[in-house]
Amino acid sequence: MKNILVPTDFSENSKNALKYAQMLFGSLECNFYLLYVGTLLDVKADTEALADIGDGPSGSTKQQLQDLLDDSRKHSTSSGHSFYALHEYGFFVSAIKKHVEEKEIDLIVMGTKGVSGLREKVVGSNAGDVIIKVQCNTLVVPGDVAYIKPKEIAFPTDFNIFYSHGILRSMAEMVHLGKGNFRIMNAKKEGVEMNMEQKNNKEFLLDYMEETFPDRYSFHSLTNKSAKLAIQCFVESRDIDMMVMVAKNLNFIQQILFDSLTEKISFHTKIPFYVIHE
């Protein structure tokens, strides 16, 4: 049984993320925990809604969460999926951490708007905080995502980390879910060579892939002054459906997801990012 936490603010982006997760894990038994974390302003608004309308207020966040829960159950196509509502007031990341521990969450699924301006970042502040501060695998789903299981998965890496059993297991799960291909890509600057640790990490990863998915992986080395542009070209040329990254490799993630953009990058608007924690 897989336990999945889906934070929601009732936006279309968060609803899309939930629908994508239901599709992706359609073949697995899953508990979906739909979490709304309200602010102090929500406390007042919800109290007023209760006072004005009585029980079952359509305007309160508790009722909106119940409506989302009912709708999710109604439109679920998998008999192995169960849905539960979690509602509380307080700080977003603290609430996420609490429920990850209490519900033994395996995966957090979050929606994001993506970038609407050059100076904005690929992921919003809430998703960014969860990726950095919560020790749990996180799937970030953009609003324009296609509801298809990933057939082509990209794994951009600089080989600066060791790939533990937990990391490899999470990678393998995504490959199995979509019965897809795993594309390992190394974006490097011209004239820069890998050190011995990077070479050893690369060899270990490729050995694992050769043993586990001998006909469903490939390695690609791209030279470009910008890692973002190299990944952009790769995603477009290979019709990538999902990007996998490792949270431990924080410097690389910051380059790709968190830095303000000065170039025209669009790969993040359609494909999910799967960030793995050990």
C-alpha positions, 0 to 999 in steps of 0.5 A, a space after each residue: 500500500 502506497 501512502 500519498 499526500 496531496 496538499 491542496 489549495 483547491 486551485 486547478 493546479 492542485 486538482 490537476 496534480 491529484 488527477 495525475 497521481 491517480 492516473 500514474 498509480 492507477 495499478 497500485 493500491 494507494 491511500 490518498 491524503 488530501 491536505 488543506 493547511 489554512 492560515 489564521 485568516 482562514 479561521 475567521 473566514 470559516 467561522 463566519 461561513 459556518 455562522 452564516 449558512 449553518 452546517 454544510 457551508 459551501 464557502 468554508 475550506 472544510 466543505 471545499 475539502 469535503 467536496 474535493 474528497 467526494 469528487 475524487 472518490 466519485 471519479 476514481 477508476 481504481 478500486 484500490 484507491 482510498 481517499 482521506 481528508 486532512 484539514 488544519 490551520 497553521 504553518 504549511 511546511 510544519 503541517 506537511 512534516 507532521 503528516 508525513 510522519 504520522 501517516 507514513 507518507 511515501 510520496 508528496 504530490 504538488 501542483 505548480 503554476 510554472 513560470 509566467 515571467 522571466 524573473 520567476 522560478 520554475 517551482 513556487 515557494 511552497 513546492 520549493 520549501 517542501 523539496 528542500 525541507 521535507 525528507 520525502 519523495 516529491 512529485 511536482 506536477 505543472 498545470 499543463 501536464 499530459 495525463 500519460 504514464 512516463 515513457 521517456 524519463 530524463 535524469 540530468 546529473 553531474 554525478 556528484 552524489 552516490 546513488 544509494 539503494 533508496 534512490 535507485 529503488 525510487 528511480 526503478 519504480 517510475 520506470 516500471 510504472 510507465 514501462 518506459 525508458 530511463 535517459 541519463 544525461 550529463 550536462 557539462 561545460 566544454 573542457 571540464 573533466 569529471 573527477 575520480 569520485 564522479 567517474 566512480 558514481 557514473 560507473 556504479 549507476 550505469 552498472 545498475 541500469 545495465 543489470 536492471 534495465 539493460 534495454 531501457 536506458 541510455 547515457 548522453 553527454 551534452 556540452 553547453 555553457 548552460 545546464 538549463 539550455 542543455 536540458 531544454 534541448 534534450 527534453 525537446 529532442 527526446 519527447 521527455 515525459 518526466 524528469 527525475 532529480 535527487 534532493 541530495 544534489 542540492 546545488 544542481 537542483 538549485 541551478 535547474 529549479 530555483 534560480 531566477 531565469 534569464 533564458 527562455 526555458 519552457 521544459 518545466 511547463 509540461 513535464 513533472 519533476 520527481 525529486 527523490 530523497 534518501 
